[in-house]
Amino acid sequence: MKLKLPNSVSSRQDLKAVINELQKYVQWVGQNDIKQKVASQPMDGQPTLSAGASELINQWQGGQAATGDSLSKLIKALEQFAAKASFVSITLAAPASASLRQSIVSWFRQNVRSDLLVDFNFNATMLGGMVVRYGSHVFDWSFKRQILANRSKFPEVLRNV
């Protein structure tokens, strides 16, 4: 089954967090199964899953009940995906809001690759704009680069302000 990551799982860090979350959930499921067999009662404290993890489980299970085995296979598939996933790194002048992250990830997955991971960074010294890195390619649309590229014109612009 081909995985389709939800937009809430956008970066390599998000993917690692979901994998860790699922590993803890699988451990809980195993312990719960044992307790039900021994004590005939379910275990308390079921871990809550993030929206991304829940979406992945629902997609993976296809409407079937989740078992420890099937969740272990999902984790293995996610680890294999993480090992060879393509990613793009976007650097902004300030931390990206959740809605901006969702918009950017959605755009990349619709227009570039559906399985692309998008890492977000910020660097206040770039003043504005963004820098996009993909593999060995760097696309720099930062204000800092534009100012430095037009160094000779900058004093003239300031005099006219």
Residue pairs with C-beta under 8 A, 6 or more apart in sequence:
1 60
1 62
1 77
3 56
3 59
3 60
3 77
3 78
3 81
3 115
4 59
4 114
4 115
5 15
5 52
5 56
5 115
5 117
6 51
6 52
6 55
6 56
7 102
7 105
7 106
7 109
8 14
8 50
8 51
8 52
8 55
8 102
9 15
9 18
9 52
9 56
10 101
10 102
10 105
10 117
10 118
10 120
11 87
11 117
11 118
11 119
11 120
12 82
12 85
12 87
12 117
12 119
13 119
14 52
14 117
15 78
15 81
15 82
15 85
15 117
16 82
17 50
18 50
18 52
18 53
18 56
18 78
19 75
19 78
19 79
19 82
21 47
21 49
21 50
21 53
22 53
22 56
22 57
22 71
22 74
22 75
22 78
23 75
24 47
25 47
25 49
25 53
25 71
26 68
26 71
26 72
26 75
28 43
28 45
28 46
28 47
29 66
29 67
29 68
29 71
30 68
31 43
32 42
32 43
32 46
33 68
35 41
35 42
35 43
36 42
36 43
49 57
56 74
56 78
57 66
57 71
57 74
60 70
60 73
60 74
60 77
61 70
64 70
81 115
85 115
85 116
85 117
86 113
86 115
86 116
86 117
87 116
87 117
87 118
87 119
88 108
88 112
88 116
88 117
88 118
88 119
88 132
88 133
88 134
89 118
89 119
89 120
89 121
89 132
89 133
89 134
90 96
90 104
90 118
90 119
90 120
90 121
90 130
90 131
90 132
90 133
91 120
91 121
91 122
91 123
91 126
91 130
91 131
91 132
91 133
92 120
92 121
92 122
92 123
92 126
92 130
93 122
93 123
93 124
93 126
93 127
93 128
93 129
93 130
93 142
93 143
94 122
94 124
95 120
95 122
96 104
96 120
96 122
101 118
101 120
104 118
104 120
105 118
108 116
108 118
109 115
109 116
123 131
125 144
126 142
126 143
126 144
126 145
127 142
127 143
127 144
127 147
128 142
128 143
129 141
129 142
129 143
129 144
129 145
129 146
130 141
130 142
131 138
131 139
131 140
131 141
131 142
132 138
132 139
132 141
133 139
147 154
